[in-house]
Amino acid sequence: MTKLVRVQCKSAEQRGDVIGVRCYFSNRSAVGFVRRVYRSGEIDAIAAYCPGVERCYFLPSDIFGGRTHVQLRLQPVRNRQLRGINWRGTTTSKLH
């Protein structure tokens, strides 16, 4: 059985050893710009393209749920921290 996945497409930005993905959307309302994170059930995943590394990243909702940003590490951190790190290789797909 095929399952449809609701995916929001985003661009990602590389800054040094980190790729940043915005996990919110903005729109204009009567009170000005409103920024809001995606609610549970709105989308199933975010697909983000980073031109700096020419790769797409597929982030399932359990990674970004309730967060405004997700950072994907390209290299290990200098303080050797391992907990709470999102490695880019866990959810990537190479572009052709």
MODELLER restraints for C-alpha pairs under 7 A, 6 or more apart:
rsr = mdl.restraints
at = mdl.atoms
rsr.add(forms.Gaussian(group=physical.xy_distance, feature=features.Distance(at['CA:5:A'], at['CA:44:A']), mean=5.88, stdev=0.5))
rsr.add(forms.Gaussian(group=physical.xy_distance, feature=features.Distance(at['CA:6:A'], at['CA:43:A']), mean=4.99, stdev=0.5))
rsr.add(forms.Gaussian(group=physical.xy_distance, feature=features.Distance(at['CA:6:A'], at['CA:44:A']), mean=5.04, stdev=0.5))
rsr.add(forms.Gaussian(group=physical.xy_distance, feature=features.Distance(at['CA:6:A'], at['CA:45:A']), mean=6.48, stdev=0.5))
rsr.add(forms.Gaussian(group=physical.xy_distance, feature=features.Distance(at['CA:7:A'], at['CA:43:A']), mean=5.97, stdev=0.5))
rsr.add(forms.Gaussian(group=physical.xy_distance, feature=features.Distance(at['CA:7:A'], at['CA:44:A']), mean=5.95, stdev=0.5))
rsr.add(forms.Gaussian(group=physical.xy_distance, feature=features.Distance(at['CA:7:A'], at['CA:45:A']), mean=4.85, stdev=0.5))
rsr.add(forms.Gaussian(group=physical.xy_distance, feature=features.Distance(at['CA:7:A'], at['CA:46:A']), mean=5.34, stdev=0.5))
rsr.add(forms.Gaussian(group=physical.xy_distance, feature=features.Distance(at['CA:7:A'], at['CA:47:A']), mean=6.48, stdev=0.5))
rsr.add(forms.Gaussian(group=physical.xy_distance, feature=features.Distance(at['CA:8:A'], at['CA:43:A']), mean=6.86, stdev=0.5))
rsr.add(forms.Gaussian(group=physical.xy_distance, feature=features.Distance(at['CA:8:A'], at['CA:45:A']), mean=6.49, stdev=0.5))
rsr.add(forms.Gaussian(group=physical.xy_distance, feature=features.Distance(at['CA:8:A'], at['CA:46:A']), mean=4.83, stdev=0.5))
rsr.add(forms.Gaussian(group=physical.xy_distance, feature=features.Distance(at['CA:8:A'], at['CA:47:A']), mean=6.17, stdev=0.5))
rsr.add(forms.Gaussian(group=physical.xy_distance, feature=features.Distance(at['CA:9:A'], at['CA:46:A']), mean=5.87, stdev=0.5))
rsr.add(forms.Gaussian(group=physical.xy_distance, feature=features.Distance(at['CA:9:A'], at['CA:47:A']), mean=4.85, stdev=0.5))
rsr.add(forms.Gaussian(group=physical.xy_distance, feature=features.Distance(at['CA:9:A'], at['CA:48:A']), mean=5.80, stdev=0.5))
rsr.add(forms.Gaussian(group=physical.xy_distance, feature=features.Distance(at['CA:10:A'], at['CA:46:A']), mean=7.00, stdev=0.5))
rsr.add(forms.Gaussian(group=physical.xy_distance, feature=features.Distance(at['CA:10:A'], at['CA:47:A']), mean=6.13, stdev=0.5))
rsr.add(forms.Gaussian(group=physical.xy_distance, feature=features.Distance(at['CA:10:A'], at['CA:48:A']), mean=4.59, stdev=0.5))
rsr.add(forms.Gaussian(group=physical.xy_distance, feature=features.Distance(at['CA:10:A'], at['CA:49:A']), mean=6.58, stdev=0.5))
rsr.add(forms.Gaussian(group=physical.xy_distance, feature=features.Distance(at['CA:11:A'], at['CA:48:A']), mean=5.07, stdev=0.5))
rsr.add(forms.Gaussian(group=physical.xy_distance, feature=features.Distance(at['CA:11:A'], at['CA:49:A']), mean=4.95, stdev=0.5))
rsr.add(forms.Gaussian(group=physical.xy_distance, feature=features.Distance(at['CA:11:A'], at['CA:50:A']), mean=6.08, stdev=0.5))
rsr.add(forms.Gaussian(group=physical.xy_distance, feature=features.Distance(at['CA:12:A'], at['CA:19:A']), mean=6.45, stdev=0.5))
rsr.add(forms.Gaussian(group=physical.xy_distance, feature=features.Distance(at['CA:12:A'], at['CA:20:A']), mean=5.61, stdev=0.5))
rsr.add(forms.Gaussian(group=physical.xy_distance, feature=features.Distance(at['CA:12:A'], at['CA:21:A']), mean=4.90, stdev=0.5))
rsr.add(forms.Gaussian(group=physical.xy_distance, feature=features.Distance(at['CA:12:A'], at['CA:48:A']), mean=5.64, stdev=0.5))
rsr.add(forms.Gaussian(group=physical.xy_distance, feature=features.Distance(at['CA:12:A'], at['CA:49:A']), mean=5.55, stdev=0.5))
rsr.add(forms.Gaussian(group=physical.xy_distance, feature=features.Distance(at['CA:12:A'], at['CA:50:A']), mean=4.63, stdev=0.5))
rsr.add(forms.Gaussian(group=physical.xy_distance, feature=features.Distance(at['CA:13:A'], at['CA:19:A']), mean=5.51, stdev=0.5))
rsr.add(forms.Gaussian(group=physical.xy_distance, feature=features.Distance(at['CA:13:A'], at['CA:20:A']), mean=5.28, stdev=0.5))
rsr.add(forms.Gaussian(group=physical.xy_distance, feature=features.Distance(at['CA:13:A'], at['CA:21:A']), mean=6.87, stdev=0.5))
rsr.add(forms.Gaussian(group=physical.xy_distance, feature=features.Distance(at['CA:13:A'], at['CA:50:A']), mean=5.85, stdev=0.5))
rsr.add(forms.Gaussian(group=physical.xy_distance, feature=features.Distance(at['CA:14:A'], at['CA:20:A']), mean=6.32, stdev=0.5))
rsr.add(forms.Gaussian(group=physical.xy_distance, feature=features.Distance(at['CA:14:A'], at['CA:50:A']), mean=6.89, stdev=0.5))
rsr.add(forms.Gaussian(group=physical.xy_distance, feature=features.Distance(at['CA:14:A'], at['CA:52:A']), mean=6.07, stdev=0.5))
rsr.add(forms.Gaussian(group=physical.xy_distance, feature=features.Distance(at['CA:17:A'], at['CA:73:A']), mean=6.02, stdev=0.5))
rsr.add(forms.Gaussian(group=physical.xy_distance, feature=features.Distance(at['CA:17:A'], at['CA:74:A']), mean=5.02, stdev=0.5))
rsr.add(forms.Gaussian(group=physical.xy_distance, feature=features.Distance(at['CA:17:A'], at['CA:75:A']), mean=5.71, stdev=0.5))
rsr.add(forms.Gaussian(group=physical.xy_distance, feature=features.Distance(at['CA:18:A'], at['CA:71:A']), mean=6.19, stdev=0.5))
rsr.add(forms.Gaussian(group=physical.xy_distance, feature=features.Distance(at['CA:18:A'], at['CA:72:A']), mean=5.59, stdev=0.5))
rsr.add(forms.Gaussian(group=physical.xy_distance, feature=features.Distance(at['CA:18:A'], at['CA:73:A']), mean=4.76, stdev=0.5))
rsr.add(forms.Gaussian(group=physical.xy_distance, feature=features.Distance(at['CA:18:A'], at['CA:74:A']), mean=5.80, stdev=0.5))
rsr.add(forms.Gaussian(group=physical.xy_distance, feature=features.Distance(at['CA:19:A'], at['CA:71:A']), mean=5.55, stdev=0.5))
rsr.add(forms.Gaussian(group=physical.xy_distance, feature=features.Distance(at['CA:19:A'], at['CA:72:A']), mean=5.03, stdev=0.5))
rsr.add(forms.Gaussian(group=physical.xy_distance, feature=features.Distance(at['CA:19:A'], at['CA:73:A']), mean=6.50, stdev=0.5))
rsr.add(forms.Gaussian(group=physical.xy_distance, feature=features.Distance(at['CA:20:A'], at['CA:69:A']), mean=6.82, stdev=0.5))
rsr.add(forms.Gaussian(group=physical.xy_distance, feature=features.Distance(at['CA:20:A'], at['CA:70:A']), mean=5.92, stdev=0.5))
rsr.add(forms.Gaussian(group=physical.xy_distance, feature=features.Distance(at['CA:20:A'], at['CA:71:A']), mean=4.62, stdev=0.5))
rsr.add(forms.Gaussian(group=physical.xy_distance, feature=features.Distance(at['CA:20:A'], at['CA:72:A']), mean=6.48, stdev=0.5))
rsr.add(forms.Gaussian(group=physical.xy_distance, feature=features.Distance(at['CA:21:A'], at['CA:48:A']), mean=6.92, stdev=0.5))
rsr.add(forms.Gaussian(group=physical.xy_distance, feature=features.Distance(at['CA:21:A'], at['CA:69:A']), mean=5.61, stdev=0.5))
rsr.add(forms.Gaussian(group=physical.xy_distance, feature=features.Distance(at['CA:21:A'], at['CA:70:A']), mean=5.23, stdev=0.5))
rsr.add(forms.Gaussian(group=physical.xy_distance, feature=features.Distance(at['CA:21:A'], at['CA:71:A']), mean=6.31, stdev=0.5))
rsr.add(forms.Gaussian(group=physical.xy_distance, feature=features.Distance(at['CA:22:A'], at['CA:68:A']), mean=6.03, stdev=0.5))
rsr.add(forms.Gaussian(group=physical.xy_distance, feature=features.Distance(at['CA:22:A'], at['CA:69:A']), mean=4.62, stdev=0.5))
rsr.add(forms.Gaussian(group=physical.xy_distance, feature=features.Distance(at['CA:22:A'], at['CA:70:A']), mean=6.63, stdev=0.5))
rsr.add(forms.Gaussian(group=physical.xy_distance, feature=features.Distance(at['CA:23:A'], at['CA:37:A']), mean=6.17, stdev=0.5))
rsr.add(forms.Gaussian(group=physical.xy_distance, feature=features.Distance(at['CA:23:A'], at['CA:64:A']), mean=6.61, stdev=0.5))
rsr.add(forms.Gaussian(group=physical.xy_distance, feature=features.Distance(at['CA:23:A'], at['CA:67:A']), mean=6.45, stdev=0.5))
rsr.add(forms.Gaussian(group=physical.xy_distance, feature=features.Distance(at['CA:23:A'], at['CA:68:A']), mean=4.79, stdev=0.5))
rsr.add(forms.Gaussian(group=physical.xy_distance, feature=features.Distance(at['CA:23:A'], at['CA:69:A']), mean=5.16, stdev=0.5))
rsr.add(forms.Gaussian(group=physical.xy_distance, feature=features.Distance(at['CA:24:A'], at['CA:35:A']), mean=6.65, stdev=0.5))
rsr.add(forms.Gaussian(group=physical.xy_distance, feature=features.Distance(at['CA:24:A'], at['CA:36:A']), mean=5.39, stdev=0.5))
rsr.add(forms.Gaussian(group=physical.xy_distance, feature=features.Distance(at['CA:24:A'], at['CA:37:A']), mean=4.13, stdev=0.5))
rsr.add(forms.Gaussian(group=physical.xy_distance, feature=features.Distance(at['CA:24:A'], at['CA:38:A']), mean=5.90, stdev=0.5))
rsr.add(forms.Gaussian(group=physical.xy_distance, feature=features.Distance(at['CA:24:A'], at['CA:68:A']), mean=5.53, stdev=0.5))
rsr.add(forms.Gaussian(group=physical.xy_distance, feature=features.Distance(at['CA:25:A'], at['CA:35:A']), mean=5.68, stdev=0.5))
rsr.add(forms.Gaussian(group=physical.xy_distance, feature=features.Distance(at['CA:25:A'], at['CA:36:A']), mean=5.60, stdev=0.5))
rsr.add(forms.Gaussian(group=physical.xy_distance, feature=features.Distance(at['CA:25:A'], at['CA:37:A']), mean=6.45, stdev=0.5))
rsr.add(forms.Gaussian(group=physical.xy_distance, feature=features.Distance(at['CA:26:A'], at['CA:33:A']), mean=6.52, stdev=0.5))
rsr.add(forms.Gaussian(group=physical.xy_distance, feature=features.Distance(at['CA:26:A'], at['CA:34:A']), mean=5.39, stdev=0.5))
rsr.add(forms.Gaussian(group=physical.xy_distance, feature=features.Distance(at['CA:26:A'], at['CA:35:A']), mean=4.32, stdev=0.5))
rsr.add(forms.Gaussian(group=physical.xy_distance, feature=features.Distance(at['CA:26:A'], at['CA:36:A']), mean=6.40, stdev=0.5))
rsr.add(forms.Gaussian(group=physical.xy_distance, feature=features.Distance(at['CA:27:A'], at['CA:33:A']), mean=5.59, stdev=0.5))
rsr.add(forms.Gaussian(group=physical.xy_distance, feature=features.Distance(at['CA:27:A'], at['CA:34:A']), mean=5.43, stdev=0.5))
rsr.add(forms.Gaussian(group=physical.xy_distance, feature=features.Distance(at['CA:27:A'], at['CA:35:A']), mean=6.74, stdev=0.5))
rsr.add(forms.Gaussian(group=physical.xy_distance, feature=features.Distance(at['CA:28:A'], at['CA:34:A']), mean=6.04, stdev=0.5))
rsr.add(forms.Gaussian(group=physical.xy_distance, feature=features.Distance(at['CA:37:A'], at['CA:66:A']), mean=6.17, stdev=0.5))
rsr.add(forms.Gaussian(group=physical.xy_distance, feature=features.Distance(at['CA:37:A'], at['CA:67:A']), mean=6.62, stdev=0.5))
rsr.add(forms.Gaussian(group=physical.xy_distance, feature=features.Distance(at['CA:37:A'], at['CA:68:A']), mean=5.87, stdev=0.5))
rsr.add(forms.Gaussian(group=physical.xy_distance, feature=features.Distance(at['CA:38:A'], at['CA:66:A']), mean=6.84, stdev=0.5))
rsr.add(forms.Gaussian(group=physical.xy_distance, feature=features.Distance(at['CA:39:A'], at['CA:66:A']), mean=7.00, stdev=0.5))
rsr.add(forms.Gaussian(group=physical.xy_distance, feature=features.Distance(at['CA:40:A'], at['CA:65:A']), mean=6.98, stdev=0.5))
rsr.add(forms.Gaussian(group=physical.xy_distance, feature=features.Distance(at['CA:44:A'], at['CA:60:A']), mean=6.19, stdev=0.5))
rsr.add(forms.Gaussian(group=physical.xy_distance, feature=features.Distance(at['CA:44:A'], at['CA:61:A']), mean=5.41, stdev=0.5))
rsr.add(forms.Gaussian(group=physical.xy_distance, feature=features.Distance(at['CA:45:A'], at['CA:58:A']), mean=6.86, stdev=0.5))
rsr.add(forms.Gaussian(group=physical.xy_distance, feature=features.Distance(at['CA:45:A'], at['CA:59:A']), mean=5.42, stdev=0.5))
rsr.add(forms.Gaussian(group=physical.xy_distance, feature=features.Distance(at['CA:45:A'], at['CA:60:A']), mean=4.29, stdev=0.5))
rsr.add(forms.Gaussian(group=physical.xy_distance, feature=features.Distance(at['CA:45:A'], at['CA:61:A']), mean=5.06, stdev=0.5))
rsr.add(forms.Gaussian(group=physical.xy_distance, feature=features.Distance(at['CA:46:A'], at['CA:58:A']), mean=5.90, stdev=0.5))
rsr.add(forms.Gaussian(group=physical.xy_distance, feature=features.Distance(at['CA:46:A'], at['CA:59:A']), mean=5.09, stdev=0.5))
rsr.add(forms.Gaussian(group=physical.xy_distance, feature=features.Distance(at['CA:46:A'], at['CA:60:A']), mean=6.52, stdev=0.5))
rsr.add(forms.Gaussian(group=physical.xy_distance, feature=features.Distance(at['CA:47:A'], at['CA:56:A']), mean=6.68, stdev=0.5))
rsr.add(forms.Gaussian(group=physical.xy_distance, feature=features.Distance(at['CA:47:A'], at['CA:57:A']), mean=5.57, stdev=0.5))
rsr.add(forms.Gaussian(group=physical.xy_distance, feature=features.Distance(at['CA:47:A'], at['CA:58:A']), mean=4.59, stdev=0.5))
rsr.add(forms.Gaussian(group=physical.xy_distance, feature=features.Distance(at['CA:47:A'], at['CA:59:A']), mean=6.27, stdev=0.5))
rsr.add(forms.Gaussian(group=physical.xy_distance, feature=features.Distance(at['CA:48:A'], at['CA:56:A']), mean=5.47, stdev=0.5))
rsr.add(forms.Gaussian(group=physical.xy_distance, feature=features.Distance(at['CA:48:A'], at['CA:57:A']), mean=5.13, stdev=0.5))
rsr.add(forms.Gaussian(group=physical.xy_distance, feature=features.Distance(at['CA:48:A'], at['CA:58:A']), mean=6.60, stdev=0.5))
rsr.add(forms.Gaussian(group=physical.xy_distance, feature=features.Distance(at['CA:49:A'], at['CA:55:A']), mean=5.80, stdev=0.5))
rsr.add(forms.Gaussian(group=physical.xy_distance, feature=features.Distance(at['CA:49:A'], at['CA:56:A']), mean=4.32, stdev=0.5))
rsr.add(forms.Gaussian(group=physical.xy_distance, feature=features.Distance(at['CA:49:A'], at['CA:57:A']), mean=6.35, stdev=0.5))
rsr.add(forms.Gaussian(group=physical.xy_distance, feature=features.Distance(at['CA:50:A'], at['CA:56:A']), mean=6.37, stdev=0.5))
rsr.add(forms.Gaussian(group=physical.xy_distance, feature=features.Distance(at['CA:54:A'], at['CA:95:A']), mean=6.84, stdev=0.5))
rsr.add(forms.Gaussian(group=physical.xy_distance, feature=features.Distance(at['CA:55:A'], at['CA:93:A']), mean=6.72, stdev=0.5))
rsr.add(forms.Gaussian(group=physical.xy_distance, feature=features.Distance(at['CA:55:A'], at['CA:94:A']), mean=5.42, stdev=0.5))
rsr.add(forms.Gaussian(group=physical.xy_distance, feature=features.Distance(at['CA:55:A'], at['CA:95:A']), mean=5.62, stdev=0.5))
rsr.add(forms.Gaussian(group=physical.xy_distance, feature=features.Distance(at['CA:56:A'], at['CA:92:A']), mean=6.16, stdev=0.5))
rsr.add(forms.Gaussian(group=physical.xy_distance, feature=features.Distance(at['CA:56:A'], at['CA:93:A']), mean=5.70, stdev=0.5))
rsr.add(forms.Gaussian(group=physical.xy_distance, feature=features.Distance(at['CA:56:A'], at['CA:94:A']), mean=6.46, stdev=0.5))
rsr.add(forms.Gaussian(group=physical.xy_distance, feature=features.Distance(at['CA:56:A'], at['CA:95:A']), mean=6.63, stdev=0.5))
rsr.add(forms.Gaussian(group=physical.xy_distance, feature=features.Distance(at['CA:57:A'], at['CA:91:A']), mean=5.85, stdev=0.5))
rsr.add(forms.Gaussian(group=physical.xy_distance, feature=features.Distance(at['CA:57:A'], at['CA:92:A']), mean=4.50, stdev=0.5))
rsr.add(forms.Gaussian(group=physical.xy_distance, feature=features.Distance(at['CA:57:A'], at['CA:93:A']), mean=6.19, stdev=0.5))
rsr.add(forms.Gaussian(group=physical.xy_distance, feature=features.Distance(at['CA:58:A'], at['CA:91:A']), mean=5.35, stdev=0.5))
rsr.add(forms.Gaussian(group=physical.xy_distance, feature=features.Distance(at['CA:58:A'], at['CA:92:A']), mean=5.95, stdev=0.5))
rsr.add(forms.Gaussian(group=physical.xy_distance, feature=features.Distance(at['CA:59:A'], at['CA:91:A']), mean=6.25, stdev=0.5))
rsr.add(forms.Gaussian(group=physical.xy_distance, feature=features.Distance(at['CA:64:A'], at['CA:70:A']), mean=6.42, stdev=0.5))
rsr.add(forms.Gaussian(group=physical.xy_distance, feature=features.Distance(at['CA:71:A'], at['CA:86:A']), mean=6.60, stdev=0.5))
rsr.add(forms.Gaussian(group=physical.xy_distance, feature=features.Distance(at['CA:72:A'], at['CA:86:A']), mean=5.00, stdev=0.5))
rsr.add(forms.Gaussian(group=physical.xy_distance, feature=features.Distance(at['CA:72:A'], at['CA:87:A']), mean=5.31, stdev=0.5))
rsr.add(forms.Gaussian(group=physical.xy_distance, feature=features.Distance(at['CA:72:A'], at['CA:88:A']), mean=5.06, stdev=0.5))
rsr.add(forms.Gaussian(group=physical.xy_distance, feature=features.Distance(at['CA:73:A'], at['CA:86:A']), mean=6.09, stdev=0.5))
rsr.add(forms.Gaussian(group=physical.xy_distance, feature=features.Distance(at['CA:73:A'], at['CA:87:A']), mean=4.93, stdev=0.5))
rsr.add(forms.Gaussian(group=physical.xy_distance, feature=features.Distance(at['CA:73:A'], at['CA:88:A']), mean=5.72, stdev=0.5))
rsr.add(forms.Gaussian(group=physical.xy_distance, feature=features.Distance(at['CA:74:A'], at['CA:87:A']), mean=6.70, stdev=0.5))
rsr.add(forms.Gaussian(group=physical.xy_distance, feature=features.Distance(at['CA:74:A'], at['CA:88:A']), mean=6.06, stdev=0.5))
